[in-house]
Amino acid sequence: MNINIGLIDENTQAVANELSKILADEYLLYTKTRNAHWNIVGPDFYHKHRFFEVQFEQIEDLIDSIAERIRAIGHFAPATLKSFLELTRLTEMTRTKNDGHGLITELLADHETIIVNVRENIHLFADECHDGDSSDFITGVMESHEKMAWFLRSHL
């Protein structure tokens, strides 16, 4: 069924394509944060275990919201591991130790990558695609990552 929300198909497709990349980044970061939650070791295990749990739950909420935004503008969200790995701009974990410092450093870099990529799309969505709602939406996504990055940075 066609939707009539005041946006042309070409623009919703461009927005959906970029949101799909953001969704893939979120999914990979979610997986890496889950990994950190499960595999953290060291004297601060319990504190970091709980800290990573809070963060992956926040990312899980973002994943759902982004997929729903893609659907709201009339497109299907990618939903396979293969598609996420093809679309993401992040890499899987590369560190060799499961200590807090190493895990946090890598997760922080991923949050910062997402922040930069999302920031680049704010004006694209609003100005070129005439989709102020998606622009506002990803501004909120960016703000969530800025806060999570601040919390990670505060542990270093």
Secondary structure, DSSP 8 states (H G I E B T S, - for coil): ----SS--HHHHHHHHHHHHHHHHHHHHHHHHHHHHHHH--STTHHHHHHHHHHHHHHHHHHHHHHHHHHHHTT-----SHHHHHHH-SS-----S---HHHHHHHHHHHHHHHHHHHHHHHHIIIIIS--HHHHHHHHHHHHHHHHHHHHHHTT-
